[in-house]
Amino acid sequence: MFVLGSETAGLSEEVQSRIAQPLAIPMAGDVESLNVASAAAVLCFELLRRKLS
């Protein structure tokens, strides 16, 4: 299961404390953040890429 936080607020401290393995998407250049739909798309792409490798 994956938990995605909002672009502005992220995740509450209560939710963060329950996450077994946090991860972050590396951002290049002047990009500060992705909206949650874009982050979910990147996550799904990477999971599929790893599965097919």
Secondary structure, 3 states (H helix, E strand, C coil): CCCCCECCCECCHHHHHCCCCCCCCCCCCCCCCCCHHHHHHHHHHHHHHHHHC
